[in-house]
Amino acid sequence: MASPKMKIRIGDLMVQNGVISEQQLTSALARQKETRQKLGRSLVSLGYVDEQQFLEFLAQQLSVPLVDLSHYNFKQEDVLRLSETHARRFRSIVLKENPDHFLVGMSDPLDIFAFDELQRLLPKTIELAVVAESQLLQTLDLMYRRTNDIDSLADQLSEDIVEDSFDLSRLTATDETDAPVVRLLKSIFEDAVQVGASDIHIEPDEHVLRIRQRVDGVLHEHVMKETRIAAVLVLRLKLMAELNISEKRLPQDGRFNITVKNHNVDVRISTLPIQHGESVVMRLLDQSAGLIDLNNAGLPPRMLAKVRRIIHEPHGLLLVTGPTGSGKTTTLYGALNELNDASKKIITVEDPVEYRLSRVNQVQVHPQIGLTFSKVLRSCLRQDPDILLVGEIRDLETADIAMRAAMTGHFVLSTLHTNDAISSAMRLVDIGVEGYLAGTALRGILAQRLVRRICENCKEPHIPTAQEQVWLDIKGEEAQLQITELKHGKGCTYCNNTGYKGRVGIFELLEMNDEMADALRRNDNSAFSQAARSSEGYQPLVMSALAMASQGITSLQEVFRVTEQMDESAYLESAETLSPAQPDSHLELE
């Protein structure tokens, strides 16, 4: 195809074919003049057609293919034949390089200026395809990673460093925005935001420098040979976080704020002296995304109603438990966001303060100067609060004050590092809290984990192995759950060939009742556990995860990986049911 059919009047053709009315076309053209959008975007935004319907009509009229990018098998080398700048400017992507032409996807194939520029930039004839703009922008983020820029800038920075004499103050000067170290860090942060990383790890080793990103709970590694740049990177990051740059023997914590690709990102930084320098871990908190609403936290409707009932009680304690990175803080902030109004005085005691809330008095603890959880809590109770959030119950003193506050007219929310809801109450007793205090103050315990979502673009049926099926039968019967069809992701461009994209919460709620409270007062762990398991509506974490798998939201392997609560006796029993002809059939437990 030498050039697109530019004389086509797509609006008139849509009217002629009955896709839209003359009046709708007039309205869309008026909107187009106001917003300077393309006609197709105006038609879609006004609700006259959906995007897919418009693209199909456009492809038919131009006699070009319509390509679904979500299922397209890209080759990196083909895509990179066009620079990222031009791809974004002309809303286009090279789909495939053939011997005599390029297949190029465009969101607006009627843009003759873009077509001519693409033909000038690419060394072969162009054949067009129509692609959805929303899919295109997402694909560009995935395909044009910053890894090449990072390697190039790291090499440039390494060349600037002469081992026997280099001036760190020059390389890290705050006013040198074009310095290699600044551009390198900018590329590192842009790449992390682009792939949705929650953490960045910078780890110097003897012969390499590792930069790792945690995406959907799993680390992805990028290795560089320029080990000498590690000290410069760490120094620059310390300056940004206003840490002590001369102290390399002790761990330090800090934070700073940056803007990356229109995202306002709060960065929590932690340094740790290791054998070959200092390890740096940065937690990225996207402030521009806003606080999560409790409705969108992922709680099942019935559980959400119970949690709402608990947090609106005038006094008591709600514990949210789980390991680091399980989303506890996000859930608590969702609850605070719902409770936050002008009629309530809310104080939080955190280490560190992760999200900033208007109208909420947030206190950052500083144990180094004696500003501990317990000391701040005592002062908070003299501030006439209605609601208190304690970042974490770490010791008996903090637990005791939180319990007594919950019994004296305050509602308290806090976190605890335990495996499940039942063990959380026992943990309080273990650290020395009197059973009568725990039994009286506790209103509910919410345990949670995060499991990875199966990628929607490459989701396909999963046939369980013999052992998996035995386990499913046992657990499905316990949960009274009919498991008919399981899914897994085979891996694609959109999920970086992992089979997963995004995460979703699984929850276990224990709502306290008289029987459980009485067992706590008697310090009877066995009676408490039995009362909890037999309480109305109680569902353990593994069953919540299994329900997600049965709906095709997550995979069976994620259930095993995250819950780590598979019954060992059931596993051994299932192994005995396998025939001797299947010696290699096994289930890997992580």
DOROKOL-862216 format. One record per residue (C-alpha): residue number from 0; x, y, z. Coordinates in steps of 0.2 Angstrom, whole numbers. Layout:
[NUM, [X, Y, Z]]
...
END
This chain:
[0, [0, 0, 0]]
[1, [9, 16, -6]]
[2, [-2, 28, 4]]
[3, [-18, 27, 14]]
[4, [-34, 32, 5]]
[5, [-35, 50, 12]]
[6, [-50, 56, 2]]
[7, [-61, 45, 12]]
[8, [-74, 54, 23]]
[9, [-76, 42, 37]]
[10, [-91, 51, 45]]
[11, [-101, 52, 29]]
[12, [-98, 33, 26]]
[13, [-104, 29, 43]]
[14, [-120, 39, 40]]
[15, [-122, 30, 23]]
[16, [-120, 13, 31]]
[17, [-132, 17, 46]]
[18, [-118, 16, 59]]
[19, [-122, 33, 65]]
[20, [-136, 46, 61]]
[21, [-133, 63, 52]]
[22, [-137, 72, 69]]
[23, [-124, 62, 78]]
[24, [-111, 66, 65]]
[25, [-115, 84, 67]]
[26, [-113, 83, 86]]
[27, [-97, 74, 84]]
[28, [-90, 86, 72]]
[29, [-95, 100, 84]]
[30, [-86, 91, 98]]
[31, [-71, 89, 87]]
[32, [-69, 107, 84]]
[33, [-70, 111, 103]]
[34, [-58, 97, 108]]
[35, [-47, 95, 93]]
[36, [-49, 77, 94]]
[37, [-50, 65, 80]]
[38, [-68, 61, 74]]
[39, [-67, 43, 79]]
[40, [-62, 48, 97]]
[41, [-76, 61, 97]]
[42, [-89, 48, 92]]
[43, [-83, 36, 105]]
[44, [-82, 49, 119]]
[45, [-100, 54, 115]]
[46, [-106, 36, 116]]
[47, [-112, 35, 98]]
[48, [-101, 20, 94]]
[49, [-89, 10, 104]]
[50, [-70, 9, 100]]
[51, [-70, -8, 93]]
[52, [-85, -5, 82]]
[53, [-77, 11, 75]]
[54, [-60, 2, 72]]
[55, [-69, -13, 63]]
[56, [-78, 0, 51]]
[57, [-62, 10, 48]]
[58, [-52, -6, 44]]
[59, [-66, -12, 32]]
[60, [-67, 4, 22]]
[61, [-48, 5, 21]]
[62, [-46, -13, 16]]
[63, [-33, -16, 30]]
[64, [-32, -28, 44]]
[65, [-38, -24, 62]]
[66, [-24, -31, 74]]
[67, [-28, -35, 92]]
[68, [-12, -30, 100]]
[69, [-16, -39, 116]]
[70, [-14, -56, 107]]
[71, [-1, -51, 95]]
[72, [16, -60, 96]]
[73, [29, -45, 95]]
[74, [47, -46, 91]]
[75, [57, -33, 100]]
[76, [69, -30, 86]]
[77, [55, -27, 74]]
[78, [47, -14, 86]]
[79, [63, -5, 89]]
[80, [65, -1, 70]]
[81, [55, 14, 75]]
[82, [61, 25, 89]]
[83, [50, 27, 104]]
[84, [49, 46, 101]]
[85, [42, 43, 84]]
[86, [31, 29, 89]]
[87, [22, 39, 102]]
[88, [21, 55, 92]]
[89, [13, 46, 77]]
[90, [3, 34, 88]]
[91, [11, 19, 78]]
[92, [21, 3, 80]]
[93, [30, -8, 69]]
[94, [22, -25, 70]]
[95, [32, -35, 58]]
[96, [47, -33, 46]]
[97, [44, -43, 30]]
[98, [57, -45, 16]]
[99, [50, -30, 5]]
[100, [39, -20, 18]]
[101, [35, -16, 36]]
[102, [18, -20, 43]]
[103, [14, -4, 54]]
[104, [0, -2, 66]]
[105, [-8, 15, 67]]
[106, [-22, 21, 79]]
[107, [-27, 34, 65]]
[108, [-22, 27, 48]]
[109, [-30, 43, 40]]
[110, [-17, 54, 47]]
[111, [-7, 57, 30]]
[112, [6, 68, 39]]
[113, [11, 53, 51]]
[114, [10, 41, 36]]
[115, [22, 51, 26]]
[116, [34, 54, 41]]
[117, [34, 35, 45]]
[118, [38, 31, 26]]
[119, [52, 43, 27]]
[120, [59, 35, 43]]
[121, [58, 17, 38]]
[122, [69, 10, 24]]
[123, [55, -1, 17]]
[124, [37, 1, 10]]
[125, [24, 2, 23]]
[126, [8, -8, 24]]
[127, [-4, -2, 37]]
[128, [-15, -10, 50]]
[129, [-28, -2, 62]]
[130, [-25, -4, 81]]
[131, [-34, 3, 96]]
[132, [-25, 18, 103]]
[133, [-28, 12, 121]]
[134, [-19, -5, 117]]
[135, [-6, 4, 108]]
[136, [-1, 16, 122]]
[137, [0, 1, 134]]
[138, [10, -9, 122]]
[139, [23, 5, 119]]
[140, [25, 6, 138]]
[141, [30, -13, 138]]
[142, [40, -13, 123]]
[143, [51, 3, 125]]
[144, [59, -1, 141]]
[145, [73, 10, 148]]
[146, [86, -5, 150]]
[147, [96, 1, 135]]
[148, [96, 19, 141]]
[149, [101, 13, 158]]
[150, [116, 3, 151]]
[151, [122, 17, 140]]
[152, [121, 30, 155]]
[153, [129, 18, 167]]
[154, [143, 16, 154]]
[155, [145, 34, 152]]
[156, [145, 37, 171]]
[157, [158, 24, 173]]
[158, [169, 32, 160]]
[159, [168, 49, 170]]
[160, [175, 40, 186]]
[161, [194, 38, 186]]
[162, [198, 26, 200]]
[163, [213, 36, 207]]
[164, [205, 53, 207]]
[165, [186, 57, 205]]
[166, [176, 71, 212]]
[167, [160, 64, 219]]
[168, [154, 81, 224]]
[169, [155, 86, 205]]
[170, [146, 70, 199]]
[171, [132, 72, 212]]
[172, [130, 91, 212]]
[173, [111, 95, 215]]
[174, [111, 108, 201]]
[175, [118, 97, 188]]
[176, [102, 91, 180]]
[177, [111, 84, 165]]
[178, [124, 75, 175]]
[179, [125, 56, 170]]
[180, [120, 51, 187]]
[181, [105, 61, 187]]
[182, [100, 55, 170]]
[183, [103, 37, 175]]
[184, [92, 38, 190]]
[185, [79, 46, 180]]
[186, [79, 32, 168]]
[187, [79, 19, 182]]
[188, [63, 27, 190]]
[189, [55, 29, 173]]
[190, [57, 11, 169]]
[191, [51, 6, 186]]
[192, [35, 17, 185]]
[193, [32, 11, 167]]
[194, [31, -8, 172]]
[195, [22, -4, 188]]
[196, [36, -9, 200]]
[197, [33, -7, 219]]
[198, [51, -8, 224]]
[199, [68, -4, 217]]
[200, [83, -13, 223]]
[201, [101, -7, 220]]
[202, [113, -21, 225]]
[203, [132, -20, 222]]
[204, [141, -36, 221]]
[205, [160, -40, 218]]
[206, [160, -40, 199]]
[207, [142, -34, 195]]
[208, [129, -21, 200]]
[209, [111, -28, 201]]
[210, [96, -17, 199]]
[211, [80, -27, 203]]
[212, [62, -22, 202]]
[213, [48, -30, 211]]
[214, [33, -31, 199]]
[215, [17, -40, 206]]
[216, [27, -46, 221]]
[217, [41, -55, 211]]
[218, [58, -48, 208]]
[219, [65, -45, 190]]
[220, [84, -42, 188]]
[221, [95, -31, 177]]
[222, [113, -34, 179]]
[223, [127, -22, 174]]
[224, [146, -23, 174]]
[225, [149, -5, 179]]
[226, [152, -9, 198]]
[227, [161, 8, 201]]
[228, [145, 18, 198]]
[229, [136, 10, 214]]
[230, [144, 22, 226]]
[231, [139, 37, 215]]
[232, [121, 31, 214]]
[233, [120, 28, 233]]
[234, [128, 45, 236]]
[235, [116, 54, 225]]
[236, [101, 45, 232]]
[237, [107, 50, 250]]
[238, [108, 68, 245]]
[239, [90, 67, 238]]
[240, [84, 59, 254]]
[241, [94, 71, 265]]
[242, [103, 57, 273]]
[243, [121, 57, 281]]
[244, [132, 55, 266]]
[245, [148, 52, 276]]
[246, [140, 37, 286]]
[247, [142, 21, 277]]
[248, [144, 9, 292]]
[249, [126, 10, 298]]
[250, [109, 8, 290]]
[251, [99, 24, 286]]
[252, [81, 27, 281]]
[253, [73, 42, 273]]
[254, [61, 48, 259]]
[255, [60, 60, 245]]
[256, [47, 65, 232]]
[257, [49, 65, 213]]
[258, [38, 67, 198]]
[259, [40, 53, 185]]
[260, [30, 52, 169]]
[261, [16, 63, 176]]
[262, [16, 52, 192]]
[263, [19, 60, 209]]
[264, [29, 47, 217]]
[265, [34, 46, 236]]
[266, [50, 36, 238]]
[267, [54, 28, 254]]
[268, [73, 23, 254]]
[269, [83, 11, 265]]
[270, [102, 9, 265]]
[271, [111, -6, 272]]
[272, [130, -9, 273]]
[273, [134, -25, 264]]
[274, [151, -33, 259]]
[275, [154, -24, 243]]
[276, [146, -7, 247]]
[277, [128, -1, 252]]
[278, [112, -10, 247]]
[279, [98, 2, 243]]
[280, [80, -3, 243]]
[281, [67, 10, 237]]
[282, [48, 8, 240]]
[283, [38, 18, 227]]
[284, [21, 25, 233]]
[285, [11, 33, 219]]
[286, [3, 48, 227]]
[287, [-6, 53, 211]]
[288, [-16, 37, 210]]
[289, [-25, 43, 226]]
[290, [-31, 32, 241]]
[291, [-39, 16, 237]]
[292, [-58, 16, 242]]
[293, [-63, 2, 253]]
[294, [-76, -3, 240]]
[295, [-61, -7, 228]]
[296, [-50, -16, 241]]
[297, [-56, -33, 235]]
[298, [-66, -38, 250]]
[299, [-80, -50, 246]]
[300, [-97, -41, 248]]
[301, [-102, -50, 264]]
[302, [-85, -48, 272]]
[303, [-85, -29, 267]]
[304, [-102, -27, 275]]
[305, [-95, -34, 291]]
[306, [-79, -24, 291]]
[307, [-89, -8, 288]]
[308, [-100, -13, 303]]
[309, [-84, -15, 314]]
[310, [-75, 1, 309]]
[311, [-91, 11, 313]]
[312, [-92, 5, 331]]
[313, [-88, 19, 344]]
[314, [-74, 9, 352]]
[315, [-64, -7, 350]]
[316, [-49, -13, 341]]
[317, [-48, -20, 323]]
[318, [-32, -29, 318]]
[319, [-26, -31, 300]]
[320, [-13, -45, 299]]
[321, [-1, -52, 286]]
[322, [17, -52, 281]]
[323, [26, -37, 274]]
[324, [19, -32, 257]]
[325, [2, -40, 259]]
[326, [-7, -24, 257]]
[327, [-11, -21, 276]]
[328, [-8, -2, 275]]
[329, [-18, 0, 260]]
[330, [-33, -8, 268]]
[331, [-31, 2, 284]]
[332, [-30, 18, 274]]
[333, [-45, 13, 264]]
[334, [-54, 12, 281]]
[335, [-47, 28, 287]]
[336, [-53, 37, 271]]
[337, [-70, 31, 274]]
[338, [-70, 36, 292]]
[339, [-62, 53, 289]]
[340, [-75, 67, 291]]
[341, [-76, 84, 300]]
[342, [-85, 76, 315]]
[343, [-70, 64, 320]]
[344, [-53, 68, 327]]
[345, [-41, 55, 319]]
[346, [-23, 53, 324]]
[347, [-11, 40, 316]]
[348, [6, 34, 323]]
[349, [16, 27, 309]]
[350, [34, 21, 304]]
[351, [35, 28, 291]]
[352, [20, 39, 286]]
[353, [16, 31, 269]]
[354, [1, 42, 262]]
[355, [-4, 59, 267]]
[356, [-22, 62, 272]]
[357, [-30, 79, 274]]
[358, [-38, 82, 291]]
[359, [-29, 68, 299]]
[360, [-15, 71, 311]]
[361, [-1, 59, 306]]
[362, [14, 56, 317]]
[363, [31, 49, 311]]
[364, [39, 39, 325]]
[365, [58, 42, 328]]
[366, [65, 28, 340]]
[367, [82, 36, 338]]
[368, [77, 51, 348]]
[369, [65, 41, 360]]
[370, [49, 45, 350]]
[371, [42, 27, 350]]
[372, [25, 20, 347]]
[373, [21, 19, 365]]
[374, [27, 37, 369]]
[375, [17, 44, 355]]
[376, [2, 34, 359]]
[377, [2, 41, 377]]
[378, [2, 59, 370]]
[379, [-11, 55, 357]]
[380, [-23, 50, 371]]
[381, [-22, 68, 378]]
[382, [-26, 75, 361]]
[383, [-45, 70, 362]]
[384, [-45, 58, 347]]
[385, [-60, 48, 341]]
[386, [-50, 36, 330]]
[387, [-32, 30, 332]]
[388, [-21, 21, 319]]
[389, [-6, 12, 326]]
[390, [6, 7, 312]]
[391, [11, -9, 320]]
[392, [10, -17, 337]]
[393, [28, -23, 340]]
[394, [29, -24, 359]]
[395, [19, -27, 375]]
[396, [19, -8, 380]]
[397, [12, -3, 363]]
[398, [-1, -17, 363]]
[399, [-6, -13, 381]]
[400, [-9, 6, 378]]
[401, [-19, 2, 361]]
[402, [-30, -11, 371]]
[403, [-34, 1, 385]]
[404, [-37, 15, 372]]
[405, [-50, 3, 363]]
[406, [-58, 0, 380]]
[407, [-60, 19, 385]]
[408, [-70, 26, 370]]
[409, [-58, 26, 356]]
[410, [-58, 15, 340]]
[411, [-41, 9, 336]]
[412, [-34, 1, 320]]
[413, [-18, -8, 319]]
[414, [-7, -21, 311]]
[415, [1, -37, 317]]
[416, [14, -48, 308]]
[417, [6, -65, 309]]
[418, [0, -79, 297]]
[419, [-18, -79, 300]]
[420, [-32, -71, 310]]
[421, [-33, -85, 323]]
[422, [-15, -84, 327]]
[423, [-16, -65, 329]]
[424, [-26, -66, 345]]
[425, [-15, -79, 352]]
[426, [0, -68, 347]]
[427, [-6, -54, 358]]
[428, [-8, -66, 373]]
[429, [10, -72, 369]]
[430, [18, -55, 370]]
[431, [10, -52, 387]]
[432, [-7, -44, 384]]
[433, [-19, -50, 398]]
[434, [-32, -61, 391]]
[435, [-46, -51, 398]]
[436, [-40, -35, 389]]
[437, [-38, -44, 372]]
[438, [-56, -52, 374]]
[439, [-64, -36, 379]]
[440, [-55, -24, 366]]
[441, [-54, -34, 350]]
[442, [-69, -32, 338]]
[443, [-62, -41, 323]]
[444, [-46, -47, 315]]
[445, [-43, -46, 296]]
[446, [-29, -57, 289]]
[447, [-24, -54, 270]]
[448, [-12, -59, 257]]
[449, [-10, -53, 239]]
[450, [-11, -66, 225]]
[451, [-6, -63, 207]]
[452, [-20, -61, 194]]
[453, [-19, -72, 178]]
[454, [-15, -61, 163]]
[455, [-32, -59, 154]]
[456, [-23, -59, 137]]
[457, [-15, -76, 138]]
[458, [-27, -85, 150]]
[459, [-31, -103, 146]]
[460, [-38, -118, 154]]
[461, [-27, -128, 166]]
[462, [-29, -147, 169]]
[463, [-24, -151, 187]]
[464, [-12, -165, 190]]
[465, [-17, -181, 199]]
[466, [-11, -174, 216]]
[467, [-18, -157, 213]]
[468, [-35, -165, 209]]
[469, [-35, -175, 225]]
[470, [-31, -159, 235]]
[471, [-44, -149, 226]]
[472, [-57, -163, 230]]
[473, [-53, -162, 248]]
[474, [-52, -143, 250]]
[475, [-67, -141, 238]]
[476, [-78, -152, 249]]
[477, [-72, -143, 265]]
[478, [-76, -126, 257]]
[479, [-92, -133, 249]]
[480, [-85, -126, 233]]
[481, [-88, -133, 216]]
[482, [-72, -132, 206]]
[483, [-76, -135, 188]]
[484, [-63, -126, 177]]
[485, [-46, -119, 182]]
[486, [-35, -106, 172]]
[487, [-17, -102, 170]]
[488, [-8, -89, 160]]
[489, [4, -96, 146]]
[490, [14, -80, 145]]
[491, [13, -65, 133]]
[492, [21, -48, 129]]
[493, [8, -39, 141]]
[494, [13, -49, 156]]
[495, [32, -51, 152]]
[496, [29, -69, 149]]
[497, [25, -72, 167]]
[498, [7, -77, 164]]
[499, [2, -64, 178]]
[500, [-3, -46, 177]]
[501, [-8, -37, 193]]
[502, [-13, -43, 210]]
[503, [-29, -45, 220]]
[504, [-32, -48, 239]]
[505, [-37, -63, 248]]
[506, [-45, -61, 265]]
[507, [-49, -70, 281]]
[508, [-61, -61, 293]]
[509, [-63, -66, 311]]
[510, [-77, -57, 320]]
[511, [-76, -58, 338]]
[512, [-90, -66, 348]]
[513, [-94, -70, 366]]
[514, [-87, -88, 365]]
[515, [-70, -82, 358]]
[516, [-69, -68, 370]]
[517, [-72, -80, 385]]
[518, [-59, -92, 378]]
[519, [-46, -77, 378]]
[520, [-50, -72, 395]]
[521, [-46, -90, 401]]
[522, [-30, -90, 390]]
[523, [-37, -106, 382]]
[524, [-29, -106, 365]]
[525, [-37, -123, 360]]
[526, [-55, -117, 365]]
[527, [-52, -100, 356]]
[528, [-46, -109, 340]]
[529, [-61, -121, 340]]
[530, [-73, -107, 343]]
[531, [-66, -96, 329]]
[532, [-66, -110, 316]]
[533, [-84, -114, 320]]
[534, [-90, -96, 320]]
[535, [-103, -91, 308]]
[536, [-96, -86, 291]]
[537, [-77, -89, 295]]
[538, [-67, -94, 280]]
[539, [-48, -97, 281]]
[540, [-36, -89, 269]]
[541, [-33, -105, 259]]
[542, [-52, -106, 255]]
[543, [-53, -88, 250]]
[544, [-38, -91, 238]]
[545, [-46, -107, 231]]
[546, [-62, -97, 228]]
[547, [-52, -85, 217]]
[548, [-44, -99, 208]]
[549, [-61, -107, 205]]
[550, [-67, -91, 197]]
[551, [-52, -90, 185]]
[552, [-45, -75, 194]]
[553, [-29, -83, 200]]
[554, [-20, -100, 197]]
[555, [-19, -115, 208]]
[556, [0, -113, 209]]
[557, [-3, -95, 216]]
[558, [-14, -103, 229]]
[559, [0, -115, 234]]
[560, [13, -101, 233]]
[561, [5, -88, 244]]
[562, [-6, -97, 257]]
[563, [8, -110, 261]]
[564, [-6, -118, 271]]
[565, [-8, -134, 262]]
[566, [-12, -148, 273]]
[567, [3, -159, 274]]
[568, [-7, -175, 279]]
[569, [-18, -172, 264]]
[570, [-3, -170, 253]]
[571, [4, -186, 259]]
[572, [-12, -195, 258]]
[573, [-14, -189, 240]]
[574, [3, -196, 235]]
[575, [-2, -213, 241]]
[576, [-16, -213, 229]]
[577, [-5, -211, 213]]
[578, [-1, -226, 203]]
[579, [17, -233, 203]]
[580, [17, -229, 184]]
[581, [17, -210, 189]]
[582, [33, -208, 199]]
[583, [38, -191, 192]]
[584, [20, -184, 194]]
[585, [23, -172, 209]]
[586, [17, -156, 216]]
[587, [30, -143, 220]]
[588, [26, -133, 236]]
[589, [34, -116, 238]]
END
